[in-house]
Amino acid sequence: MTRPSTYAGKTAYHGDVAVNYDRDRVGEPVWQKEQAWVETWARGVPSGAKVLDVPAGTGRFIGIFRARGAQVQAVDISEDMLAALRGQWAPDGATVVVEQGDAEALRHGDGAFDFAICWRLFHLVPADVAERVLRELARVCRGEIVVEVFGVEAGGPARLAWSALKRKVRTWLPRRSAGAKPWSHITNFVHNEPALRAMMARSGLRVVRVETLTDYEGRPARVFVLRREGSQA
């Protein structure tokens, strides 16, 4: 049995970080670009479709999917984030279902969803966790899967090793400073694009298309649109 993984992003979204999550981020230019991208993508989601949103956070995309007449399963590991979500969207058990859960081990059957979206997660998880999440998304979703990855780095293993060294050096430095953002203490992981594509392939997923949303701290924020190998479209 796989041992549960531990990393800062898994437990950090509670208390004030969760309560003030929308307030602290909604003004970011990248937030607005993300919202516009998802609104455009959701035009292809038909009424009645089952959509998995993991991690759903405070429910920023629920209104978009509900406007399409979709059934939304909102999953997040943080009960505090889900409490904020419930304050905006009352779960009815049918069109909006809210569930505490881990993206590494989803409690859903194979092919349970028509669409899945995984947004603002991969920069919080190490590579082994990212691959487990991809395998779970491939298992539970029979249609299109969207994965956003902040700070994707191009280049091969040598470049990735250098990034890993820089991350280790940053862990030796003070984590917080005056004026730091509330989430500055949460470890971020830089993923290498060739390595990401390789893990997607190992997870049984093919890349349909990739789009760059914006530059994020010197690296592109990328959106991967995926489908299971062998699926049509």
C-alpha positions in Angstrom: 0.0 0.0 0.0 1.3 3.5 -0.9 2.3 5.5 2.1 0.5 8.8 2.4 2.8 11.6 1.2 3.5 14.8 3.2 4.4 18.2 1.8 3.7 21.7 3.0 0.9 22.4 0.5 -1.1 19.5 1.8 -1.7 21.1 5.2 -1.0 24.8 4.8 -4.4 25.9 3.4 -6.2 26.4 6.7 -6.9 29.3 9.1 -6.3 32.7 7.8 -4.7 31.4 4.5 -8.1 29.8 3.7 -10.3 32.5 5.1 -8.5 35.2 3.1 -7.7 33.1 0.1 -10.0 34.9 -2.4 -9.2 38.4 -1.0 -5.5 37.9 -1.3 -5.6 36.6 -4.9 -8.5 37.9 -6.8 -6.7 41.1 -7.7 -3.8 39.2 -9.3 -3.6 39.7 -13.1 -3.0 36.0 -13.5 -6.2 35.2 -11.6 -8.2 37.1 -14.1 -6.5 35.4 -17.0 -7.1 32.0 -15.4 -10.8 32.8 -14.9 -11.2 33.9 -18.6 -9.4 30.7 -19.8 -11.7 28.4 -17.8 -14.8 30.3 -18.9 -13.7 29.8 -22.5 -12.9 26.1 -22.0 -16.2 25.5 -20.2 -18.1 26.5 -23.4 -17.4 22.9 -24.5 -19.0 21.4 -21.4 -22.5 20.3 -22.2 -25.5 20.6 -19.9 -25.7 17.6 -17.6 -22.0 16.8 -17.8 -20.3 15.6 -14.7 -17.3 17.7 -13.8 -14.6 17.0 -11.2 -12.9 20.1 -9.8 -9.9 19.1 -7.6 -8.7 20.9 -5.7 -11.8 23.1 -5.7 -10.5 25.5 -3.1 -13.1 28.2 -2.4 -15.2 27.2 -5.4 -14.0 29.9 -7.9 -15.1 27.8 -10.9 -18.4 26.4 -9.7 -20.4 29.3 -11.0 -18.9 28.8 -14.5 -19.8 25.1 -14.6 -23.3 25.7 -13.1 -24.0 28.3 -15.8 -23.4 25.5 -18.3 -25.8 23.2 -16.5 -23.1 20.9 -15.4 -23.0 18.7 -12.3 -19.9 19.7 -10.2 -18.1 17.4 -7.8 -15.9 19.8 -5.7 -13.0 18.0 -3.9 -10.4 19.6 -1.7 -8.1 18.3 1.1 -8.7 21.4 3.3 -11.9 21.5 5.3 -11.2 25.2 5.9 -11.2 25.9 2.1 -14.3 23.9 1.7 -16.0 25.9 4.5 -15.3 29.0 2.5 -16.7 27.3 -0.6 -19.9 26.3 1.2 -20.3 29.9 2.3 -20.8 30.8 -1.4 -22.3 27.6 -2.9 -24.8 25.6 -0.9 -24.2 21.9 -1.9 -27.5 20.2 -2.9 -26.1 16.7 -3.4 -26.9 16.7 -7.1 -25.8 19.7 -9.1 -23.1 20.7 -6.5 -21.5 18.0 -4.4 -18.7 19.1 -2.0 -16.3 16.5 -0.6 -13.1 16.5 1.5 -10.6 14.3 -0.3 -7.1 13.8 -1.5 -6.3 14.1 -5.2 -3.7 11.3 -4.8 -6.5 8.8 -3.9 -9.9 9.9 -5.2 -12.9 8.1 -3.8 -14.6 7.7 -7.2 -15.1 4.9 -9.6 -13.3 4.5 -12.9 -14.6 6.9 -15.6 -17.0 8.6 -13.2 -16.6 12.0 -14.7 -17.0 13.6 -18.2 -14.5 16.4 -17.5 -11.9 17.1 -14.8 -10.0 20.3 -13.9 -7.0 20.4 -11.7 -5.9 24.0 -11.1 -3.3 25.6 -8.9 -2.0 22.3 -7.5 1.1 21.1 -9.3 3.3 23.9 -8.1 2.5 22.7 -4.5 3.4 19.0 -5.0 6.7 17.1 -5.7 7.0 15.1 -8.9 6.0 11.7 -7.4 2.8 13.2 -6.0 2.1 15.0 -9.3 2.3 11.6 -11.1 -0.1 10.0 -8.6 -2.6 12.8 -9.2 -2.3 12.4 -13.0 -2.9 8.6 -12.7 -6.0 9.3 -10.6 -7.4 11.9 -13.0 -6.8 9.4 -15.9 -8.7 6.8 -13.9 -11.8 8.7 -12.9 -12.2 10.9 -16.0 -13.4 9.5 -19.4 -13.2 12.9 -21.2 -11.1 16.0 -21.2 -8.8 16.8 -18.3 -7.3 20.2 -17.7 -4.2 20.6 -15.6 -2.6 24.0 -14.9 1.0 24.1 -13.8 2.6 27.3 -12.5 6.3 28.0 -13.2 7.0 25.3 -15.8 10.7 25.1 -16.7 11.9 24.1 -20.2 15.0 22.0 -20.6 16.4 18.7 -19.7 17.6 16.9 -16.6 20.6 19.1 -16.0 18.4 22.2 -15.8 16.0 20.5 -13.6 18.8 19.4 -11.2 20.0 23.0 -11.0 16.4 24.1 -10.1 16.3 21.4 -7.4 19.5 22.7 -5.9 18.2 26.3 -5.9 15.1 25.1 -4.1 17.2 23.4 -1.5 19.2 26.6 -1.0 16.0 28.5 -0.5 15.0 26.2 2.3 18.1 27.3 4.2 17.0 31.0 4.0 14.4 32.7 6.2 10.9 31.9 5.0 9.1 35.0 6.0 9.9 38.7 5.8 8.1 41.9 6.4 5.4 42.4 3.8 5.6 38.7 2.7 2.4 37.2 1.2 0.4 35.0 3.6 1.3 31.9 1.6 5.1 32.7 1.3 6.0 29.9 3.7 4.5 27.2 1.5 7.1 25.3 -0.5 6.7 25.6 -4.3 8.0 23.0 -6.8 9.3 23.8 -10.3 8.3 21.2 -12.8 10.3 20.5 -15.9 8.2 20.3 -19.1 9.8 17.2 -20.7 9.5 15.4 -17.3 5.9 16.5 -17.0 5.1 15.2 -20.4 6.8 11.9 -19.6 4.8 11.4 -16.5 1.6 12.3 -18.3 2.4 9.5 -20.9 3.2 7.0 -18.1 -0.2 7.9 -16.6 -1.9 6.9 -19.8 -2.6 10.5 -20.9 -1.9 12.2 -24.1 -1.5 15.9 -24.6 -4.2 17.4 -26.8 -2.9 20.9 -26.6 -0.9 23.2 -24.3 -1.4 26.9 -23.8 0.7 29.5 -21.9 -1.4 31.8 -19.7 1.3 34.2 -18.5 4.8 34.5 -17.2 4.9 33.7 -13.6 8.0 34.7 -11.7 10.2 34.2 -14.7 8.6 31.0 -15.9 5.4 30.3 -17.9 2.2 29.2 -16.3 1.0 26.4 -18.6 -2.3 24.8 -19.1 -2.3 21.2 -20.4 -5.4 19.8 -22.0 -5.3 16.0 -21.8 -7.2 12.9 -22.7 -6.8 9.2 -21.9 -4.9 7.2 -24.4 -7.3 5.5 -26.8 -10.1 8.0 -26.2 -11.6 9.8 -29.1 -11.3 13.5 -29.9 
